[in-house]
Every structure is written in C-alpha cells, then in structure tokens.
Amino acid sequence: MIVALREAFWDIDPVGISGDGFPDDEYDREVHGSASRLLKGENPDEVAAWVVQSFTRAWGADISRAKQEQLVSAFSRITR
C-alpha cells in the first residue's frame, strides 16, 4: 500500500513540488498517515480531507478541490 500511495501522491502532486528537486520521500509523512487512516477504516474522503488540512498547516499550501478529488479517487482505487 505504501508504494501505491507514494506513487499516487507524486502523480497527483497536490502541493506542486514535482521537478523542484525535492527528495523522493518528501510526501512520506502524508503517505504513512494516509495508509494508517485507510487501514483503520477511514473512508477516502476523510483521509483526503486530512491530507489537505495537513498540507495547509505544515506547508501553508492551498490544495485545490480538484487535487483533493484526485486523492479521493486514488485512495478508493488503492483500497479496493
């Protein structure tokens, strides 16, 4: 699940850091937090909302609704 989530985060790139020289593990806090929440049974919408809040608090990032929906779709696909 971790590998799939990491790929999803980099494909979606919610914060827009791809190609800016950030390390491959830059999203790992959110990857691991998402995995934990999904494995505990939280639904993909709740987990995506947590990710957005996390990025807003930690990075001051403004994550678009479209990016949040892409996260929901990825989480749903990964947890099937």
N, C-alpha and C positions, 0 to 999 in steps of 0.2 A: 504494500500500500504506500509506503514512504516513497519509493521510486516513482510510482504513478503520480502521487501528489506533487512531488518535486517537479516532474515534467509538466504537469498541469500549471503550476504556478509560473514557471518560466515561459510556457506557451502563451498564457494569458497576460503575464507581466503586469499585474494590477497597479504597480507603483511606477512603471515605465523606466526601469533601470537596465533593461536588456541592452547589451552592447556598450555599456558605460564603464566596463572594467570591474564590475562588482564580482566578488567570488561566487562560485557555484553554490555555496551554502548560505547565501545572503537571505533567502526566504525560509531557511530551515526552522526558525522559531515558529513561524506560522504553519509550515508543513507539519511539524510534530504536534503542534497544538490542534491542528485540524484533524490529524489522524486519531489522536486521543479522543477528541469530541465525537468523531464519527463512530469509532469503536464502542463508545459508551452509549450510542443510540441517538445522539442528537441528529435532527434532520439537516439536510444540506442547506436549507435556507438559514437556519440558526447558525450553522458553522460559518457560512459566508458572511453573515452579519457580524459575527465575532471577528473575522479576519478584517473586515472594513474598519471596525472600531479599533482593532489593534494597530493597523497602519495609521489611522488618524491620530491616535495617542502617541505612538512611538516615532512616527516619521513626519507628522503634520500633513500627511498626504490626503488628497481629496480623490477618493476612488469613485469612478462613475458607476451609475446604476447598471450600465451595460457590462462592465467588468465584474460587478457583483453577480449578475445573472450568469455570466460565463463560469464563474466559480461554482455556483449552484449546479449548473449542468455537469461540470467536471466531477464534482463530489457525488452527484447522483450516479453518474456512469461508473465511477470507481467503486462505489459501494454496492453495485448490483451483484 
